[in-house]
């Protein structure tokens, strides 16, 4: 069965990430995933892994395409 995140690979997204009482948006491009994490590129050559359990939502980042063009 394909992963929920597979359709988002290579796309600019906003991840809604939560930990305890903190909830923050994280903008970047999903570049990969493992069984427990999603790898997101948040800057030029700067990748980070986010635990899937911490991700509340994935949204398309429409502003990213405006800034690039």
C-alpha positions in Angstrom: 0.0 0.0 0.0 1.5 3.4 -1.0 2.3 5.9 1.8 0.2 8.9 2.5 3.2 11.1 1.9 4.2 9.5 -1.5 1.9 11.9 -3.4 3.6 14.9 -1.8 7.2 14.0 -2.7 9.0 16.9 -4.5 6.2 19.4 -3.7 6.3 22.5 -1.7 4.2 21.9 1.4 3.4 23.3 4.8 3.5 20.6 7.6 1.5 21.3 10.7 3.7 19.9 13.4 2.8 19.4 17.0 4.8 18.5 20.1 3.1 18.7 23.5 1.4 22.1 23.7 3.3 23.6 20.7 2.0 23.6 17.2 3.9 25.2 14.4 3.8 25.3 10.6 7.0 24.0 8.8 7.4 25.1 5.2 9.6 23.1 2.8 9.7 20.4 0.2 9.2 16.7 1.1 12.2 14.8 -0.3 11.8 11.4 1.3 10.4 9.3 4.1 11.2 6.3 6.2 8.9 4.1 8.2 8.7 6.6 11.1 9.9 10.0 9.6 9.3 12.4 6.7 12.4 14.2 5.4 11.7 17.8 4.5 14.1 20.3 2.8 13.6 23.6 4.7 16.4 25.5 3.1 19.1 25.3 0.5 20.8 22.0 1.3 19.2 21.8 4.7 17.1 18.7 5.3 15.5 17.6 8.5 13.5 14.5 9.6 10.1 15.0 11.3 8.5 12.1 13.1 5.3 11.1 11.4 3.5 11.0 14.8 4.2 14.8 15.1 2.6 15.7 11.8 -1.1 16.8 12.1 -1.6 18.0 8.5 0.0 18.5 5.1 -1.0 21.4 2.9 0.2 22.6 -0.5 2.3 25.7 -0.1 0.8 28.0 -2.7 3.0 31.0 -1.7 6.2 29.0 -2.6 5.3 29.0 -6.3 4.6 32.7 -6.2 8.0 33.5 -4.7 9.9 31.4 -7.2 8.2 32.9 -10.3 
